[in-house]
């Protein structure tokens, strides 16, 4: 095998492929990337047996062929060579990269493993794909993935639930203490597809593969989700298990509201969180007429207090939250004002942008001792 290409073109694809390899053992085929050169194009493939990556870039092929290379080392090496046209070759297990102009300014030699040992990647029927706007879908990912559970004992909560409703595409994530919900309409015609629990790593990889502009295509079949973005196709196994009836978790008929400026609240929360008790990370919020008081409580570090202007009328209310769990959804709200809706200070509360948009966050307060 022998071909020429621009170093930067190969570098960007190998960096992406490296996220899909499973092992850092140079002798394992699962840590290698497959390179297939033919018809003036290079197909690049990587898989860890749970996820897969495939990409095609234009090159100039001298000798068609295929080989596999230890992906992590190849990625590191490509980051440290000049962005120039390079010649890549593989002969008898010796993989070589050198300048295409024949100079000897650098030369890289690596041991390769024959392509026949590389596992077969999964494929998806083209008819099962549907298109979404990258910008909107990436925004949905941002507003949900932070809320997935990290405990393997509740494996079905460690992913983001995706389904189609009449109102649009829904993404939901919850760890049992908070819930993130987005339901968004797309201009594209979206067929029915089976609901799925998607690993958050795969959703983050979709963002790294995409540009945030234009469209991406998704395809879901039993146990697997595919994404096609430009010349790249990636896939992942889905998380198995029934997802909780999340709609029952979203409280209804809440009769109390409090609205405040996001920037003021976020600054106050960040300041007070420095002095919260390190184990519980408990922060107290007191609501009075048009005022909100944040405090850390008196603990081993001292006590912090902060006042935030708020639109609230009603009886005084005292509530408590884990400050770290609260800060994450507040940061995801992309509006100037935030509204809290609740009925009792001990029950689930809804945080929404004001004016309301197509997403919300549900938070369970901590019990005040």
Buried (B, 14 or more C-beta within 10 A) or exposed (E): BBBBBBBBBBBBBBBBBBBBBBBEEBEEBBBBBBBBBBEEBBBBBBBBEBBBBBBBBEBBBBEEBBBBBBBBBBBEBBEEBEEBBBBBBBEEEEBBBBBBEEEEEBEBEBEBBEBEEBEEBBEBEEEBBBBBBBEBBBBBBBBBBBBBBEEEEBEBBBBBBBBBEEEBBBBBBBBEBBBBBBBBEBEEEBEEBEEBBBBBBBBBBBBEBBEEEEBBBBBBBEEBBBBBBEBBBBBBBBBEEEBBEBEEBEBEEBEBBBBBBBEBBBEBBBBBBEBBBEEBBBBBBBBBEEBBBBBBBEBEEEEBBBBBEBBBEEEEBEBBBBBEBBBEBBBBBEEEBBBBBBBBBBEBBBBBBBEEBBBBBBBBBBEEE
